[in-house]
């Protein structure tokens, strides 16, 4: 008996919401098949699409870390075998490790007769994020699991809520062909934030959330600013400033780093603007001479 589940890519942070905001990009993601086995324990038996780079060890692979914690929690003592089919590039900032653990959890939960509600799978996926990058952040795993825009109001205790998504919101993801490891991208962050920056950032988070609920594209656009992580991280991302510049006059709502990068996201109020952003970015990277993949998706 086996079950296969798909979990989508995600854009974490969404500029102002460092570690507390994220949205799902439904078109792309990872697939995981979980099967019952007669041998007790959780094992990764197959990984495809990773170029042979992801670990099979139960305590290192995000799928098995998540499933081991889940199995312990529900008291399942049988065997589970995991087959992972990567659709997402590693180290891209599109929530690749999160999509794997979320798909594994969803598949295992269905396989074992839905002992938990979907939202209650979150802590196990967060544990896997801790193993993947050293920080148990939820801004990739929560939207990958729940879909749409998700806010993590608090980590202790965990308090997660879905936000309204206005119709017509589109996202362009610009993925340059190089990897940025989340742990490295976190290590460049300042550990102190000034009062001035805290005020700017809180205004923007509140503005973004209000803008989503009011479907106020202008307010969303004004709120897509990050004075905490982006200044330290953007220097690690070739083409970031050029992309910002290139989409300034085409009607996009804003530009930011997707998760910890190097993917850049551009939020647009309509599909044609998202495609215009794609064209503008293709020109930017042609000029820089760096290979990119550019995806357009509804949010
Ligand atoms: N919020 C996390 C970070 C997301 O920016 O480090 C990692 O993808």
Boltz pocket constraint, residues with backbone or C-beta under 6 A from the ligand:
constraints:
  - pocket:
      binder: B
      contacts: [[A, 12], [A, 13], [A, 17], [A, 18], [A, 19], [A, 20], [A, 93], [A, 95], [A, 137], [A, 139], [A, 140], [A, 182], [A, 185], [A, 186], [A, 258], [A, 259], [A, 260], [A, 261]]
      max_distance: 6.0
